[in-house]
Amino acid sequence: MFAPIVVLLRDRMGKAKFNQIRGKAIALHAQTITNFCNRIGIDSKERQNLIRLAKDNGKRLGFLA
């Protein structure tokens, strides 16, 4: 779904810069999930499952193209 946009951005920015920004975005998203889990009392195993689910959804939507 979003793969064409992601590929276009990667081509325009350059692969190295794109991967740097992508890495920061992924880390920020994982930290947001961690903060949410800590706030409502979800254990670390379930938190890891949520992070894996977010990664799988990103692949399916084309964000990780």
Buried (B, 14 or more C-beta within 10 A) or exposed (E): EEEEEBEEBBEEBEEEEBEEEBEEEBEEBBEEBBEEBEEEEBEEEEBBEBBEEBBEEBEEEBBBB
